[in-house]
């Protein structure tokens, strides 16, 4: 099939009336916080650092970086493009800026973790016991630790009373 016949075979899409093709029909998500890389690029604009200097610095590590890509990085809500952590560090080091660390709130009620290794036989016995009790492994181990610590506190209190 020739190229001309292939073009004729594809039906032309009819334009929809009343809608602007360049704007999406779905609502754009509103991000609560501006990412650190975008804040840094905004600070470059406030300091009047030319784009050519930013692009030149970025090209040392990322050869494909260019001015249109920089523009897209400045508008992540529209293009969905952001700078990698390595790129942010490179720019911060070169232009002597401090990059703010992302502030995360602790999300876990119990943030500390304890792990152990078991043999196959011990693991299978533990799984059978958990199935009998209906507990998760975390609940089971936590109950054992709490019981042992309570026993230790009782022993210590008894020793202090003597």
Secondary structure, DSSP 8 states (H G I E B T S, - for coil): --HHHHHHHS------TT--TTS-SS-----SS--HHHHHHHHHHHTT--HHHHHHHHHHH-TT--HHHHHHHH-HHHH-----HHHHHHHHHHHT------------SS---------HHHHHHHHHHHHHHT--HHHHHHHHHHHHHHHHHHHHHHHHH-
